[in-house]
Amino acid sequence: MSLSATEDDSAAEIHIPADIDWHMLDKSKFFFLGAALFSGVSAALYPIVVLKTRQQVSPTPISCFKMSFAIMRHEGLRGFYRGFGTSLMGTIPARALYMTALEVTKSNVGTATVRLGFSDTTATAIANAAAGLSSAMAAQLVWTPIDVVSQRLMVQGCDSSSKNIIPNVSNKYNNGIDACRKIVRADGLKGLYRGFGISILTYAPSNAVWWASYSVAHRLIWGGFGCYMGKKEDALVNGNGCNFRPDSRATVAVQGLCAVMASGVSAIITMPLDTVKTRLQVLDGEENGRRRPLTVVQTVRNLVKEGGFRACYRGLAPRWASMSLSATTMITTYEFLKRMSTKRQEENRDLLRD
């Protein structure tokens, strides 16, 4: 499905880089390069995820600076990478499922919506929303158990560094395998899928909103600025309407700006669900002296007692920053990955023309 846009009323043609469909990719190269690239991205952004997680489970508000200082002082740089090995192990299969579902859904739904008579812009938004929804649901089958284990490892250094600001968190996990074994022993296999339902409710709409917002922002920015830049440039040459072809720097800049805008919308809408999900996966309750998992109702009630509705937005700043940085690197890396993985580029050249 082409992303090129034509503004007939202004005699302006904006040549947005064409999309690469699923059937045009070399799958082995796509997954191999994807695993390497996204592992690097995960390593760079992991400290922000640790900060966000610790803020969400804290019963009292604590700033990013104070939390970072406490981690560095009591745990060192290693504290920012607790659970990273476990998270990295899950990133590869989860990303593989995510990318497969994303591309297959986007390609099929995009083609179907165009055939139904939707405009190119509307069809792109619908296809991206559907792709974001399906890819998030597929990835959560792998990611939820990894999330449960890695988040418990993330916060288990909190008691010693923060003087018990985070209650009911076990501090006896030696590593990811040990944590997995103890969770299964205590709660059964369902313990690894604690919060699975709310994870779907969080990430599925979050991804749908993100991809739909991204596609709309992508169109709006190129429509607003691309035509202006093209007209300005082309008027100096022959006085005609614009025929704007963005270079790689302009493309990356627009992708990054769209990613930040989409991340802001998605983070604000889904933040309360993400906070509840994190607490469900990390914290335990106590009844008659025995440990037992918290329910959604108990988790929400505790949050309201601690700080009202605002407590649901603890960690919003690092989550927004994490989502924006992750999304910016993800979308630029992802588009680069797709172009690197295109098979038989000579044969596909006609398909990639605007």
C-alpha positions in Angstrom: 0.0 0.0 0.0 1.6 3.2 -1.2 2.1 6.1 1.1 2.6 8.7 -1.6 0.2 11.6 -1.5 -1.0 14.0 -4.1 -2.5 17.4 -3.4 -4.6 18.0 -6.6 -5.9 21.4 -5.6 -2.5 22.9 -5.3 -0.8 21.1 -8.1 1.6 19.7 -5.6 3.0 16.2 -5.4 4.7 15.0 -2.2 6.7 11.9 -2.7 6.6 10.2 0.7 8.9 7.2 0.9 6.9 4.1 -0.2 5.9 1.4 2.2 7.4 -2.0 2.0 4.9 -4.8 2.2 5.4 -8.2 3.9 5.8 -10.2 0.7 8.7 -8.0 -0.3 10.9 -8.9 2.7 13.7 -11.5 3.0 12.3 -13.1 6.2 15.5 -14.6 7.5 17.4 -11.3 7.1 14.5 -9.4 8.6 14.4 -11.4 11.8 18.1 -11.8 12.2 18.8 -8.1 11.8 15.7 -7.2 13.8 16.9 -9.3 16.8 20.3 -7.5 16.8 19.0 -4.0 16.3 16.2 -4.1 18.8 18.4 -5.8 21.4 20.6 -2.8 21.2 17.7 -0.4 21.5 16.4 -2.4 24.6 19.8 -2.1 26.3 20.0 1.6 25.8 16.5 2.3 27.1 16.3 -0.3 29.9 17.4 2.1 32.8 14.3 4.3 32.1 12.1 1.3 32.3 13.6 0.4 35.7 12.9 4.0 36.9 9.3 3.8 35.6 8.6 0.5 37.3 10.0 1.5 40.7 8.0 4.7 40.6 4.8 2.8 39.8 5.1 0.4 42.7 6.2 3.0 45.2 3.4 3.9 47.7 4.6 7.5 47.9 5.6 9.9 45.1 9.3 10.0 44.4 11.0 12.0 41.6 13.1 10.4 38.9 16.2 12.3 40.2 15.8 11.0 43.8 15.1 7.5 42.5 18.1 7.5 40.2 20.4 8.9 43.0 19.2 6.2 45.4 19.8 3.4 42.8 23.3 4.7 41.9 24.3 5.3 45.5 23.2 1.9 46.9 23.3 -0.4 43.9 25.6 1.2 41.4 25.1 1.1 37.7 24.1 -2.5 38.0 20.9 -1.5 39.7 19.7 0.1 36.4 20.0 -3.2 34.7 18.3 -5.6 37.1 16.5 -8.2 35.1 17.9 -7.1 31.8 19.2 -10.6 30.9 15.7 -12.1 31.4 14.1 -9.2 29.5 16.5 -9.6 26.6 15.8 -13.3 26.3 12.1 -12.5 25.9 12.7 -9.6 23.6 13.8 -11.7 20.6 10.8 -14.1 20.3 8.3 -11.4 21.4 9.7 -9.0 18.7 9.5 -11.8 16.1 5.8 -12.4 16.9 5.2 -8.6 17.0 6.8 -7.8 13.7 5.2 -10.8 11.9 1.7 -9.9 13.2 2.3 -6.2 12.5 3.4 -6.7 8.9 0.9 -9.4 7.9 -2.1 -7.5 9.4 -1.1 -4.1 8.0 -0.6 -5.6 4.5 -3.9 -7.6 4.5 -6.1 -5.0 6.2 -4.6 -2.1 4.1 -5.3 -3.9 0.9 -8.9 -4.8 2.0 -9.7 -1.3 3.1 -8.5 0.2 -0.1 -10.7 -2.2 -2.0 -13.7 -1.2 0.1 -13.3 2.3 -1.2 -11.7 4.1 1.8 -9.3 6.9 1.0 -5.6 6.2 1.2 -5.2 8.2 4.4 -8.1 6.5 6.1 -7.1 3.0 4.9 -3.6 3.6 6.2 -4.9 4.7 9.7 -7.2 1.7 9.9 -4.5 -0.8 8.7 -2.0 0.6 11.2 -4.5 0.5 14.1 -5.5 -3.1 13.3 -1.8 -4.1 13.0 -0.9 -2.5 16.3 -3.8 -4.3 18.0 -3.0 -7.8 16.6 0.8 -7.4 17.1 0.4 -6.4 20.8 -1.9 -9.3 21.5 0.5 -11.8 19.8 3.6 -10.4 21.6 1.9 -10.6 25.0 1.8 -14.4 24.8 5.6 -14.3 25.3 6.1 -11.0 26.9 3.8 -11.3 29.9 5.8 -14.0 31.7 9.1 -12.2 30.9 7.5 -8.9 32.2 6.5 -10.6 35.5 9.9 -12.0 36.1 12.0 -9.0 34.9 9.9 -6.5 36.8 10.3 -8.4 40.1 14.1 -8.4 39.5 13.9 -4.7 38.7 12.5 -3.8 42.1 14.1 -6.3 44.5 16.9 -3.9 45.4 14.5 -1.2 46.5 14.1 -2.1 50.2 17.8 -1.7 51.0 18.2 1.5 48.9 15.0 3.2 49.7 14.2 2.3 53.3 11.1 0.1 52.5 9.3 2.6 50.3 8.1 -0.4 48.3 6.3 -3.0 50.4 5.6 -6.7 49.8 8.3 -7.2 47.2 10.4 -10.4 47.5 14.2 -9.9 47.6 15.2 -13.5 47.3 15.5 -14.0 43.6 19.0 -14.9 42.5 18.3 -14.6 38.8 15.6 -14.9 36.2 15.5 -18.7 36.3 15.4 -18.7 40.1 12.6 -16.1 40.0 10.6 -18.2 37.4 10.9 -21.3 39.5 9.8 -19.7 42.7 6.9 -17.9 41.1 5.7 -21.2 39.6 6.1 -23.0 42.9 4.2 -20.3 44.8 1.4 -19.6 42.3 1.6 -22.2 39.6 1.9 -21.5 35.9 -0.7 -18.8 36.2 1.7 -16.8 38.3 3.8 -16.1 35.2 0.7 -14.8 33.5 -0.4 -12.5 36.4 -1.9 -9.4 34.8 -2.2 -11.0 31.4 -5.7 -9.7 30.9 -4.9 -6.1 31.9 -1.7 -6.3 29.8 -3.8 -7.0 26.8 -6.2 -4.2 27.8 -3.1 -1.9 28.2 -0.9 -2.8 25.2 -3.4 -3.7 22.6 -5.3 -0.3 22.6 -2.0 1.5 23.3 -0.4 0.0 20.2 -3.6 0.6 18.1 -3.7 4.2 19.3 0.1 4.6 18.7 0.1 3.2 15.1 -3.1 5.1 14.1 -1.8 8.3 15.6 1.6 7.8 13.9 0.1 7.3 10.5 -2.2 10.4 10.8 0.7 12.5 12.2 2.9 11.3 9.3 0.3 12.4 6.8 -0.4 15.8 8.4 3.3 16.7 8.7 4.1 15.9 5.2 1.0 17.6 4.0 1.7 20.7 5.9 5.4 21.1 5.7 6.4 19.0 2.7 4.3 20.9 0.2 5.5 24.3 1.6 9.2 23.2 1.3 8.6 21.8 -2.2 6.8 24.9 -3.4 9.5 27.1 -2.1 12.3 25.0 -3.7 10.5 24.4 -7.0 9.3 28.0 -7.5 12.9 29.0 -7.7 13.5 26.6 -10.6 10.5 26.8 -12.9 7.7 28.5 -11.0 5.5 25.4 -11.0 3.8 23.5 -8.2 5.9 21.4 -5.8 7.4 18.0 -6.6 9.0 17.4 -3.2 11.2 14.3 -2.6 12.5 14.3 1.0 16.0 13.2 1.7 17.0 10.6 4.4 17.5 13.3 7.0 14.1 14.8 6.5 12.5 11.4 6.5 14.1 10.4 9.8 13.2 13.8 11.4 9.5 13.4 10.4 9.5 9.8 11.6 10.9 10.9 15.0 8.5 13.8 15.4 5.5 11.5 14.5 6.7 8.9 17.0 7.0 11.4 19.9 3.5 12.8 19.1 2.0 9.3 18.9 3.8 8.2 22.2 2.4 11.2 24.0 -1.2 10.4 23.0 -0.8 6.7 23.8 1.0 7.3 27.2 -1.6 9.7 28.5 -4.5 7.4 27.5 -3.1 4.1 28.8 -1.0 5.2 31.8 -3.5 4.2 34.6 -3.9 0.7 33.1 -0.1 0.4 32.9 0.3 1.4 36.6 -2.3 -1.1 37.7 -0.7 -3.8 35.5 2.7 -3.2 37.0 1.5 -3.4 40.5 -0.5 -6.6 39.9 2.6 -8.3 38.5 5.0 -7.1 41.2 3.2 -6.6 44.5 1.5 -9.1 46.8 -1.2 -8.6 49.4 -1.5 -10.3 52.8 -4.5 -12.0 54.3 -4.5 -13.8 57.7 -0.7 -13.7 57.7 -0.4 -15.4 54.3 0.9 -13.9 51.0 -1.6 -13.8 48.2 -1.8 -12.0 44.8 -3.7 -8.7 44.7 -6.8 -8.3 42.6 -7.5 -5.5 40.2 -10.0 -4.0 42.6 -7.6 -4.1 45.6 -4.8 -2.6 43.4 -7.0 0.3 42.3 -8.3 0.8 45.9 -4.7 1.0 47.2 -3.7 3.5 44.5 -6.7 5.8 45.3 -5.8 5.6 49.0 -2.2 6.5 48.4 -2.8 9.6 46.2 -6.1 9.6 44.4 -6.3 9.4 40.6 -3.0 11.2 40.4 -1.3 8.1 41.8 -2.2 6.3 38.6 0.1 8.6 36.7 3.2 8.0 38.8 6.0 7.3 36.4 4.3 9.1 33.5 7.4 11.2 32.8 9.8 8.3 32.4 7.1 6.2 30.6 6.6 9.0 28.1 10.3 9.5 27.7 10.8 5.7 27.4 8.0 5.4 24.9 9.2 8.4 22.9 12.8 7.3 22.7 11.8 3.7 22.1 9.3 4.7 19.5 11.7 7.1 17.7 14.5 4.5 17.6 12.1 1.7 16.9 10.3 3.4 13.9 13.6 4.6 12.3 15.3 1.3 13.0 12.3 -0.6 11.8 12.0 1.3 8.5 15.8 0.9 8.0 15.5 -2.8 8.8 12.7 -3.2 6.3 14.7 -1.6 3.6 17.8 -3.6 4.5 15.7 -6.8 4.3 14.0 -6.1 1.0 14.6 -9.1 -1.3 15.5 -8.7 -5.0 15.6 -5.0 -4.8 16.0 -4.7 -8.6 12.8 -6.7 -9.2 10.9 -4.8 -6.5 12.0 -1.4 -7.8 8.8 -0.7 -9.7 6.7 -1.7 -6.6 8.6 0.9 -4.5 8.1 3.8 -6.9 5.7 6.5 -5.7 
